[in-house]
Amino acid sequence: MDAGATKTKVEALTERLARQIEEGQLPADSRLRSVRDAARKEGLGINTVIEAYTRLVAGGYAESRPGSGYYVRKTHRAWTAAPAPHVTAAVDVVSLLREQLEQYYEVRVGDGRPPADWIDSADFNRHLKPSRSDDPSGMAHGYGSPWGYQPLRETVMRLLAERAIKVHSRQVLLTQGANHALDLIVRQLLEPGDRVLVDSPGYYPLFGKLKLAKVGMLGVPRMADGPDIETLRSLLTAHRPKVFFTQSLAHNPTGSSISLAKAHRLLQLAAEFNCLVVEDDPFADLLPASAPRLAALDQLERVIYVSSFSKTLSAGLRVGYIAGPADLIADLCDLKMVTVASTSDIVERMVHRLITAGHYRRLLNRIKMRLSDIHQPAQSALARAGVQVHPADPDGYYLWIEWPAGVDELAITRLAAAKGIFLAPGAVFYPEGQGSYPAMRVNVAYASDPRFLKFIQSVIH
């Protein structure tokens, strides 16, 4: 018997026995036939049966009892039970993220990050090599401080000071990117059954975290200059939510930025209704330091500020941070220790080196120049193709386009995928799972791609 045939027989026996166990034909704690007896009755080699039983053990279907044989596991059915509804809902929300991370597309219009060639360079790679001079004591091989690498935290404090956000060292906690920061905040501040305010449309991975925590979401419509203040007041009055999660600048997915007047009014309402505000600012280093940040206006009394280097430096270097009131940051540090022990000291040292060596500033300048060059041509090209482009901050990555009435955005997304084009349908970005009109988030780096523009024209005309 050749190897291919043996593999097929092993798989066939394993799958049949697993199915019998799942259907209850082989009940829990019952003994499987001995290896020799199974081999004789199945007409298989002994090694084939042993391999099949080994796979059943590895898959949690069976257990080996030395001197007695193989038995169906008592706990198997509990292991294979369907996920809880809130877990299924959370996973459904991040289906777009799965597409971004796992699938290959020729044109990645729906991507949340810039193209690799915007960031990758020989200079960048040179600074990623570990250096002994960074760590003469060898401490980087340990867990590191749960607060994060101290020199990088000090650098973050200087960056915050440039944005007029004044902090001391115990007000800054390093995280594994902005998503980790948001996860810690959700765990610390919220309980199942709580309700929170979110941007609508807004940051869909946050929706997944909130669903997983069994937290209800109330969508605040996002306008060209920030949240709809009247709806915000109504929701605060009716529901008294604990937290408002918002992305004030270069908003994901619409690309818009809040006005100073709206930022001021939002903070007044937050104080009036005793609501905390979590401000997610992942593109901070691309935006003007003088932009109307809620954290700068509030000085972290009611605002918890989240940012990251992952959107600007590298998606692979998962380093972000939280800034907020000292007592809350201390609690988040404890929670970080309970959940992940510590963030990567080595990665944090690399990011610190990239910043202090001047590479990060040079990289930011290149990205800003690219954005400046492509934003207006991209918007014009999309308008000529037949879609409406909403106003966007020219320093951000995203454009929000509106399809003509009657267009099925999910059907278009599937059609585009078949042609190697990755789209981000608007429905994904709404907490209720559907917007008032068909829309799509567009990564400005891919907006002028001829294949994408031709596709738009083909589905509209």
Secondary structure as UniProt FT lines:
FT   HELIX           3..22
FT   TURN            23..24
FT   TURN            28..29
FT   HELIX           35..42
FT   HELIX           46..58
FT   TURN            59..60
FT   STRAND          62..65
FT   TURN            66..68
FT   STRAND          69..72
FT   TURN            74..75
FT   HELIX           76..79
FT   HELIX           85..93
FT   HELIX           95..102
FT   TURN            109..110
FT   HELIX           116..118
FT   HELIX           122..127
FT   HELIX           132..134
FT   TURN            136..137
FT   HELIX           139..141
FT   TURN            146..147
FT   HELIX           150..162
FT   TURN            163..164
FT   HELIX           169..171
FT   STRAND          172..175
FT   HELIX           177..189
FT   TURN            192..193
FT   STRAND          195..200
FT   HELIX           204..212
FT   TURN            213..214
FT   STRAND          216..223
FT   TURN            224..225
FT   STRAND          226..227
FT   HELIX           229..239
FT   STRAND          243..246
FT   TURN            252..254
FT   HELIX           260..272
FT   TURN            273..274
FT   STRAND          276..280
FT   TURN            282..283
FT   HELIX           284..286
FT   TURN            289..290
FT   HELIX           294..298
FT   TURN            299..300
FT   STRAND          303..308
FT   TURN            310..313
FT   TURN            315..316
FT   STRAND          320..323
FT   HELIX           326..340
FT   HELIX           345..356
FT   TURN            357..358
FT   HELIX           359..385
FT   STRAND          388..389
FT   TURN            394..395
FT   STRAND          398..402
FT   TURN            405..406
FT   HELIX           409..418
FT   TURN            419..420
FT   STRAND          424..425
FT   HELIX           426..429
FT   TURN            431..432
FT   STRAND          439..443
FT   TURN            444..448
FT   HELIX           450..460
//
